[in-house]
Amino acid sequence: MAEPTYEELKAKLADLEKQQGPRRTGSLEFRVGEKGGVSVYGLGRFPVTLYYEQWNRLLDAAEKLREFLEENKSKLKLKEQ
């Protein structure tokens, strides 16, 4: 079998990208994994996965977390805007 040409490879890549759909930047996506955890995609390179009870504990502590972040903002690495 002959090696594919550059143009054939380029066309194949374009087809695969169409099948995958547009890449979403900045949007969050939620999925339920095989083991029952909920994963959040779009925060960084890797998804964040927690179980139901863990998400509820984190959400219950949201205000406390916001306060902690504000109190420690000077120590945190922030994305420049």
Secondary structure, DSSP 8 states (H G I E B T S, - for coil): -----HHHHHHHHHHHHHHH----SS--EEEE-TTS-EEEESSSSS-EEE-HHHHHHHHHTHHHHHHHHHHTGGGS-----
